Amino acid sequence: MIRVTIKLAGPLRHHHRKGYTPRGEAVELPDGVTVGELLKVFAIKEAHPQLITINRQKATPETVLTEGDVICVIPRALGG
């Protein structure tokens, strides 16, 4: 098992679970889990976020997570 922190920006925060704070939520996951699998835990469709970072580096849904990673999920900007 690994422990990572996920931070959700803007309207994605409504996908939080109990224990979510503005600093993020610590999540325990099995070894070898990907960003895409983490997004499923929070019911976030992979097509919805525009930017995903791990430890401030751009990531994809296929990126494998490791112990201590900090994942930020930033939604598409809407406006006119």
N, C-alpha and C positions, 0 to 999 in steps of 0.2 A: 504494500500500500504506500501511496505517496500523499503528501499534503501540499495543496496549492492554495493560492488566494485568487479569487475572481472579483474584478471590479466592473460594475456595469454603469455606463454613462447615460444620462438623459432618460428618455422614456423606457429604456431597457430595464431600469430599476424596478419596474413593476413585475419583473420575472424573479425577483428575489425570493428567498425562502427565509424561514425563521433564522435569525442570527445575522442577517445582512446589515451592515453599517456603511456609512459613506467611505470608510477605509477598505471595504470589501468584505467578502465572506470566505472563511477558511473551509476548504472542502477536502475530504479524504476520498481518494480514488484508487482503483487498482493500478498496478504497474503497467506501463505500455499504453495508457489511455491517451487519446488524441484530443485536440481542441474541439473538433466536431462532436465527439462523444460528450465532452463537458457541456457544450452548448445544448445538447439534447437533455441533459440533466436539468437545465434551467428553462427548457421548452422554448429555446431561441432558435429559429430557423436559420440555417447557415447563410441563406441569401439575404437575411435581414441586416446583419451588421456590415458596415462598410470597412471598418478597420479593426483588426484584432492584433494586439501586441502581447508578447511574452517578454517580461523583463525589459520593456521599452524597445524591443526589436519586432519588426513586422512579422506576423505569423500567418499560417493558412490553417484551414480546418484539419489538414492531414498532419500537422506538426504534433509530435509526441511530447507529452508533458513530463517534467522531471520534478523531483522533490524541491519544494521551495519556490517554484515558479510563481510569478505574479502575472495574471492574465487580465488585460483590459479589453473590454468590448465596447466599441463606439458605434452608435447607429448612423445610418444615413441622415444627412441634414436635409430637412425639408423647408421650404419657404418660397417666397416669391419676390 
